[in-house]
Amino acid sequence: MMKKTIFAALTLAAAGPALAQSEQTTQNGDITEKVEYTDDKYKVETNHFWDNWFITVGAGPQMMFGDHDKQVGFGKRISPSLDIAVGKWFTPGVGMRLMYNGLSLRGATRWGAAHSTGEQVPDWGEGMYYSKFKYYNVRADVMFNLSNLFCGYKEKRIWNSSFYAGVGYMRTWEAPTAGNITLSAGWLNSFRLCDALDANIDLRASMVDDAIDGEIGQSKFDGLLGATVGLTYKFKRRGWDRSKTVTRYDNAAINDMRAQLNKLTEENERLQKAIAEGNQKAAEVAVRKVASGSLIVFAMGQSELSNEARVNLGMLAEVIKSSGSNTVYTITGYSDAGTGSKKRNEQLSKERAQAVFDCLTKEFGVSASQLRMDYKGGVDNMFYDDPRLSRAVITRGE
């Protein structure tokens, strides 16, 4: 039993510097910070509210579908359209924009009742005139970037395909004026020119009440079909960072454990002597007193164990299993009182203690009878006036 105890202690002492070195990315006093970025293209860091805003300007042809489509040739129904939009991408796959589009629409009117140009439509007899009127349509669109949703986020992707749907309000500028709710859907194709600029092709269809053109026919709705070409400028900060895991370690706590292990080495001679004299009971008591402490630090708001924490717990498990069945270790979870609510801190400290308990028993085979779990909720700074060292689990032997 003593050989196993000494071997576990020496292994932990030898591994300590190697672990600290592999974890180090930046050093701030006794704290070592390691940042690991995920390769999962579907996971990104959440951005701030003022990130990923954009403005779009575009123009192109459009066509209205009204009551006299058969009487007016295709070319006579085409009119120009102007798009101006401001929007934001909340995630790589979901965004929203507020858009103005308008200028004028062309068609035909019976007996010059609405928006007549005074020019008669040929071959349809007296009373059928061309019509033209100015309008605007203001709407809000919900946008879904299909490329990012189905293929994962890629910052420098050349072509992004997006579907959108929206609701708005359309009104004519000229008498007889009319206004009503519009429903729209479309397909937006964006082509990357540089980090800040995209070229766009926007294809969309809209539906509005039949009375918008000043005439009421047999159908309940008029329709608009349009295609615009434009540019989108993306304001800074643009794009998303890969999701990352930040792990922080307190070197002072590791040094304290090394000091305890050094004491264990010094005590080894006395233990061997006690065993030689047949004083097994005294030796077991000494082992329980020496192998009695560990500190596992967690990231803010997290209760998941890092791989480095599991390495330390694996070494601690060897010490526990070698210390005799009468030794009981208390696993106590803590949280930083300066962050989060009291209820959340209690739950978080409990989850952290449970994570260490589960790792020792399920992953490293420590008997549950040698462990006792406790949690303290949010506490004030326990070590070196550093709140990060209070986001932890402390294990002590009794």
Salt bridges, closest charged atoms under 4 A:
GLU33 OE1 - ARG248 NE 2.80
GLU36 OE2 - LYS34 NZ 3.48
ASP39 OD1 - ARG242 NH1 3.67
ASP51 OD2 - HIS48 ND1 3.66
ASP69 OD1 - ARG77 NH2 3.66
ASP83 OD1 - ARG204 NH2 2.60
ASP141 OD2 - ARG97 NE 3.01
ASP141 OD1 - ARG139 NE 2.99
ASP195 OD1 - LYS156 NZ 3.81
ASP195 OD1 - ARG192 NH2 2.21
ASP198 OD1 - LYS234 NZ 3.27
ASP202 OD2 - ARG97 NH2 3.16
ASP202 OD2 - ARG204 NH1 3.60
GLU215 OE1 - HIS68 NE2 3.12
ASP241 OD2 - ARG237 NH2 2.50
GLU267 OE2 - ARG270 NE 2.38
GLU308 OE2 - LYS34 NZ 3.13
GLU318 OE2 - LYS321 NZ 3.95
ASP336 OD2 - ARG391 NH2 3.13
GLU363 OE1 - ARG310 NE 3.03
ASP374 OD2 - LYS376 NZ 3.11
ASP386 OD1 - ARG388 NE 3.32
GLU398 OE2 - ARG372 NH2 2.58
